[in-house]
């Protein structure tokens, strides 16, 4: 039986259906942030966005360049007031930190998906060969990383968390950003994510190069699928984990002033409602959105969208078998997503400590 948008909306009638800023695991930018930068604000992705900064993107327009410049200016001021921290303090009360993060979302639930995107983008730059990038150094606070086109808008999330950093000065930025993502996922109805503390903030020299996050479109399905694999295999993930992390596109939406893309993946972008993303991906007849650039798909009502990197999960045989599996099993999806997301947040870290938070 096909799942309609109306049916999904009915299941969550008591919840707000407001479309909100999103975390996106699938955005695009070039390896040089100044040259290109098409990404979604989203849902990770794993996408992931909710796609990020890889090798294929559309040229950055004037508005995007101004945004990157603004991010750089913000980051420069931010870093000067917040030098790198070389240790994590085990005396931090992470339960209280979680409560304060939840307080941000209590005031504005639309900030939840962006906090997830912040955690994802802070972690998804890891390279298992060079052992660089990842959440260990808390480098998203620096202007050089914030100015990457894939991270457009994340200076806002960094700013939201700065009062918490000031309140708990011993918490590292790496721990704060990843804990914010975990807290947001759980508060929006998602699975419990294993989280451990002990990341040690590094200086600006540790900022990874651009172009390490997934692209929303590489020009054709085969190239887009390869692009996803290039990025996720570099981090150490397999096809099953790529699809599981893509399920985070149940959260948030894309914004034309950030990525060029437009719209939410689901009618409940503030709720992590099981495998809804996969059910919609499979059951709806997606078609090209006419008279709109960059290329994206829309549902018959025009209220929902999918990116080329979403549709390729149906077009690629290896990916599709996991889409089918998760669409039929909410529990299995949450189990796999929880494990993969916890792994993502710990890429490149060491000596982490179990917390009761």
C-alpha positions as CSV (number, residue, x, y, z in Angstrom):
1,X,0.0,0.0,0.0
2,X,1.4,3.4,-1.0
3,X,2.1,5.9,1.8
4,X,0.7,9.3,0.9
5,X,1.9,12.6,2.3
6,X,-1.5,13.1,3.9
7,X,-1.2,9.8,5.7
8,X,2.2,10.7,7.1
9,X,0.9,14.1,8.2
10,X,-2.1,12.5,9.9
11,X,0.1,10.3,12.0
12,X,1.7,13.5,13.4
13,X,-1.3,15.8,13.5
14,X,-0.5,16.8,17.0
15,X,2.9,18.0,16.0
16,X,3.9,21.2,14.2
17,X,4.3,20.8,10.5
18,X,6.2,24.0,10.1
19,X,9.0,23.7,7.6
20,X,12.3,24.5,9.3
21,X,16.0,25.0,8.8
22,X,17.5,21.7,8.3
23,X,20.5,19.6,8.8
24,X,21.7,18.2,5.6
25,X,23.9,15.5,4.8
26,X,23.9,15.9,1.2
27,X,25.0,19.3,0.0
28,X,27.6,20.3,-2.5
29,X,30.5,22.5,-2.7
30,X,33.9,22.3,-4.5
31,X,37.2,21.6,-2.9
32,X,37.7,25.3,-2.9
33,X,35.0,27.0,-1.0
34,X,35.3,30.2,-2.8
35,X,34.7,28.6,-6.1
36,X,31.6,26.5,-5.5
37,X,29.1,25.7,-2.8
38,X,25.8,23.9,-3.3
39,X,24.6,22.3,-0.1
40,X,21.5,21.7,1.8
41,X,20.9,22.8,5.3
42,X,19.8,19.4,6.7
43,X,19.5,16.2,7.2
44,X,22.6,14.4,6.9
45,X,22.9,12.8,5.9
46,X,24.0,11.7,5.8
47,X,22.9,13.0,4.5
48,X,23.4,13.5,5.3
49,X,21.9,16.9,4.0
50,X,21.2,17.4,4.5
51,X,25.2,16.6,1.2
52,X,28.0,18.6,1.6
53,X,31.0,19.8,0.1
54,X,32.4,17.4,-2.4
55,X,33.5,17.6,-5.9
56,X,30.5,18.5,-7.9
57,X,28.4,21.6,-7.3
58,X,26.9,24.5,-9.0
59,X,28.8,27.8,-9.1
60,X,28.4,29.9,-6.1
61,X,26.3,33.0,-6.7
62,X,26.8,36.5,-5.3
63,X,24.5,35.8,-2.3
64,X,26.4,32.6,-1.4
65,X,29.7,34.4,-1.6
66,X,28.5,37.1,0.7
67,X,27.3,34.5,3.1
68,X,30.7,32.8,3.1
69,X,32.3,36.2,3.7
70,X,30.0,36.9,6.6
71,X,30.7,33.4,8.0
72,X,34.4,34.2,7.8
73,X,34.0,37.5,9.6
74,X,31.9,35.9,12.3
75,X,34.4,33.1,12.7
76,X,37.4,35.5,12.9
77,X,35.7,37.4,15.8
78,X,34.6,34.2,17.4
79,X,38.0,32.6,17.4
80,X,39.8,35.6,18.7
81,X,37.5,35.6,21.8
82,X,37.8,31.8,22.1
83,X,41.3,30.4,21.9
84,X,41.7,26.7,21.3
85,X,41.3,24.4,24.3
86,X,43.8,21.6,24.8
87,X,42.0,19.5,27.3
88,X,38.5,18.2,28.4
89,X,37.4,18.6,32.0
90,X,35.8,15.4,33.4
91,X,34.0,17.6,36.0
92,X,31.6,18.9,33.4
93,X,28.0,18.0,34.2
94,X,26.8,16.8,30.8
95,X,23.3,16.3,32.0
96,X,23.1,20.0,32.6
97,X,24.7,20.7,29.2
98,X,22.0,18.5,27.6
99,X,19.3,20.3,29.4
100,X,20.6,23.7,28.2
101,X,20.7,22.3,24.6
102,X,17.2,21.1,24.9
103,X,16.3,24.6,26.1
104,X,17.4,26.1,22.8
105,X,15.0,23.7,21.0
106,X,12.2,24.4,23.5
107,X,12.3,28.1,22.4
108,X,12.6,27.2,18.7
109,X,12.0,23.6,17.6
110,X,13.2,24.5,14.1
111,X,16.8,24.7,15.4
112,X,17.0,21.0,16.1
113,X,17.8,19.9,12.5
114,X,20.5,22.5,12.2
115,X,22.1,21.3,15.4
116,X,22.2,17.8,13.9
117,X,23.7,19.2,10.7
118,X,26.4,20.9,12.9
119,X,27.3,17.6,14.5
120,X,27.4,15.8,11.2
121,X,29.5,18.4,9.4
122,X,31.9,18.7,12.3
123,X,32.5,14.9,12.0
124,X,32.0,14.1,8.4
125,X,35.4,15.6,7.2
126,X,37.3,12.6,8.6
127,X,39.8,10.9,6.3
128,X,40.9,7.4,7.4
129,X,44.0,7.5,5.3
130,X,45.5,10.8,6.5
131,X,43.7,10.6,9.8
132,X,42.7,14.2,9.6
133,X,39.4,15.9,10.0
134,X,36.5,14.7,12.2
135,X,35.1,16.1,15.4
136,X,38.2,15.7,17.6
137,X,39.6,19.2,17.2
138,X,36.3,21.2,17.4
139,X,37.5,23.1,14.3
140,X,34.0,24.1,13.1
141,X,34.5,27.2,15.4
142,X,37.1,28.6,13.0
143,X,36.4,31.0,10.2
144,X,38.3,28.8,7.7
145,X,35.8,25.9,8.2
146,X,32.7,28.0,8.7
147,X,33.4,29.8,5.4
148,X,33.3,26.6,3.4
149,X,30.2,26.7,1.2
150,X,29.0,23.4,2.5
151,X,28.7,25.0,6.0
152,X,26.6,28.0,5.0
153,X,24.4,28.9,7.9
154,X,26.2,26.8,10.5
155,X,27.7,30.0,12.0
156,X,24.2,30.4,13.4
157,X,24.3,27.1,15.2
158,X,27.8,27.8,16.5
159,X,26.4,31.1,17.9
160,X,23.4,29.4,19.6
161,X,25.8,27.1,21.5
162,X,28.3,29.8,22.5
163,X,26.3,30.8,25.7
164,X,26.5,27.2,26.8
165,X,30.2,27.1,26.2
166,X,30.6,30.2,28.3
167,X,28.5,28.6,31.0
168,X,30.6,25.4,31.0
169,X,34.0,26.7,29.9
170,X,35.7,23.4,30.4
171,X,33.7,21.5,27.8
172,X,35.5,21.2,24.5
173,X,33.9,22.5,21.3
174,X,34.2,19.1,19.8
175,X,32.2,17.6,22.7
176,X,29.7,20.4,22.6
177,X,28.9,20.2,18.9
178,X,28.5,16.5,18.9
179,X,26.5,16.4,22.1
180,X,24.2,19.0,20.6
181,X,23.5,16.7,17.6
182,X,22.8,13.7,19.7
183,X,20.5,15.7,22.1
184,X,18.6,17.1,19.1
185,X,18.1,13.7,17.5
186,X,16.7,12.2,20.7
187,X,14.5,15.2,21.5
188,X,13.0,15.1,18.0
189,X,11.9,11.5,18.6
190,X,14.9,9.7,17.1
191,X,16.9,6.8,18.6
192,X,19.2,7.0,21.6
193,X,22.7,7.6,20.4
194,X,25.8,6.4,22.3
195,X,27.9,9.5,23.1
196,X,31.2,9.8,24.9
197,X,33.2,12.8,26.0
198,X,36.9,13.7,25.8
199,X,37.5,15.4,22.5
200,X,40.4,17.9,22.7
201,X,40.1,21.1,20.7
202,X,42.9,21.8,18.3
203,X,44.1,25.0,16.8
204,X,43.4,26.4,13.3
205,X,46.1,24.3,11.6
206,X,43.8,21.3,12.1
207,X,41.0,22.7,9.9
208,X,40.5,20.1,7.2
209,X,40.5,21.0,3.5
210,X,37.1,21.7,1.8
211,X,35.4,19.2,-0.5
212,X,35.0,16.4,2.0
213,X,31.2,16.3,2.4
214,X,28.7,14.6,0.0
215,X,27.4,16.3,-3.1
216,X,23.7,16.5,-3.9
217,X,24.3,16.0,-7.6
218,X,27.3,14.9,-9.7
219,X,25.5,15.2,-13.0
220,X,24.1,11.7,-13.5
221,X,23.0,8.8,-11.3
222,X,26.2,6.7,-11.7
223,X,28.5,9.7,-10.9
224,X,26.3,10.7,-8.0
225,X,26.4,7.2,-6.5
226,X,30.1,7.1,-6.9
227,X,30.4,10.5,-5.3
228,X,28.5,9.2,-2.2
229,X,30.7,6.1,-2.0
230,X,33.9,8.2,-2.4
231,X,33.0,10.3,0.5
232,X,31.6,7.7,2.9
233,X,34.2,5.0,2.0
234,X,36.9,7.6,2.8
235,X,35.4,7.7,6.4
236,X,35.2,4.0,6.6
237,X,31.5,3.4,6.0
238,X,29.9,0.8,3.8
239,X,26.8,0.9,1.6
240,X,24.4,-0.1,4.3
241,X,25.7,2.6,6.6
242,X,25.5,5.2,3.8
243,X,21.8,4.4,3.4
244,X,21.2,4.4,7.1
245,X,22.8,7.8,7.6
246,X,20.8,9.2,4.7
247,X,17.7,8.5,6.7
248,X,18.4,11.6,8.7
249,X,16.8,13.4,5.8
250,X,13.6,12.9,7.7
251,X,14.7,16.1,9.4
252,X,14.8,19.6,8.2
253,X,14.8,21.1,4.8
254,X,16.9,22.8,2.1
255,X,17.0,26.6,1.6
256,X,17.5,28.4,-1.6
257,X,19.7,31.1,0.1
258,X,22.1,28.4,1.4
259,X,22.2,25.5,-1.0
260,X,20.1,26.6,-3.9
261,X,17.8,23.7,-3.3
262,X,14.3,24.2,-1.8
263,X,11.9,22.3,0.4
264,X,11.6,19.6,3.1
265,X,12.0,15.9,2.6
266,X,9.0,15.0,4.8
267,X,5.9,16.8,6.1
268,X,7.2,16.7,9.7
269,X,10.8,18.1,9.5
270,X,11.0,18.6,13.2
271,X,10.3,15.0,14.0
272,X,12.4,11.9,13.5
273,X,9.5,9.6,12.7
274,X,11.1,6.3,12.2
275,X,11.8,5.3,8.6
276,X,9.3,7.8,7.1
277,X,12.0,9.1,4.7
278,X,12.4,5.7,3.1
279,X,8.7,5.1,3.0
280,X,8.1,8.4,1.1
281,X,11.2,7.8,-1.1
282,X,9.8,4.5,-2.3
283,X,6.0,5.2,-2.4
284,X,5.8,8.6,-4.1
285,X,6.1,9.3,-7.8
286,X,8.9,11.8,-7.8
287,X,9.3,14.0,-10.9
288,X,11.6,16.9,-12.0
289,X,10.7,20.3,-10.5
290,X,10.2,22.3,-13.7
291,X,11.5,25.9,-14.1
292,X,13.8,25.5,-11.1
293,X,17.5,25.4,-10.8
294,X,19.4,23.4,-9.5
295,X,17.8,20.2,-10.6
296,X,15.7,18.5,-7.9
297,X,12.7,16.3,-7.6
298,X,9.2,17.0,-6.1
299,X,6.1,15.0,-5.1
300,X,2.8,15.5,-7.1
301,X,1.7,18.2,-4.6
302,X,4.9,20.2,-4.9
303,X,5.2,20.4,-1.1
304,X,8.0,17.8,-0.7
305,X,11.3,17.4,-2.5
306,X,14.1,14.9,-3.0
307,X,17.7,15.6,-4.2
308,X,19.4,13.5,-6.9
309,X,21.5,11.9,-4.2
310,X,18.3,10.7,-2.5
311,X,16.8,9.3,-5.7
312,X,20.0,7.5,-6.5
313,X,19.4,5.4,-3.4
314,X,16.5,3.8,-5.5
315,X,18.5,3.7,-8.7
316,X,21.6,1.9,-7.4
317,X,20.9,-1.8,-6.7
318,X,23.2,-2.1,-3.7
319,X,21.7,1.0,-2.1
320,X,18.1,0.1,-2.9
321,X,18.1,-3.2,-1.0
322,X,18.7,-1.3,2.2
323,X,16.1,1.3,1.3
324,X,13.6,-1.6,1.0
325,X,14.8,-3.1,4.2
326,X,14.5,0.1,6.3
327,X,11.1,1.1,4.7
328,X,9.7,-2.1,6.1
329,X,11.3,-2.0,9.5
330,X,11.4,1.2,11.7
331,X,13.1,-0.6,14.5
332,X,16.0,-1.9,12.4
333,X,16.5,1.5,10.8
334,X,16.8,3.2,14.2
335,X,19.2,0.5,15.4
336,X,21.4,0.9,12.3
337,X,21.2,4.7,12.3
338,X,22.1,4.9,16.0
339,X,25.2,2.8,15.5
340,X,26.3,4.6,12.3
341,X,25.8,8.1,13.7
342,X,27.7,7.2,16.9
343,X,30.5,6.0,14.8
344,X,30.4,9.1,12.7
345,X,30.8,11.4,15.7
346,X,33.8,9.4,17.0
347,X,35.8,9.2,13.8
348,X,39.4,10.4,14.5
349,X,38.9,10.6,18.2
350,X,40.7,8.8,21.0
351,X,40.6,8.2,24.7
352,X,36.9,9.1,25.0
353,X,35.0,8.5,28.2
354,X,31.6,7.0,28.8
355,X,29.1,9.5,30.2
356,X,25.7,9.0,31.8
357,X,24.4,12.1,30.0
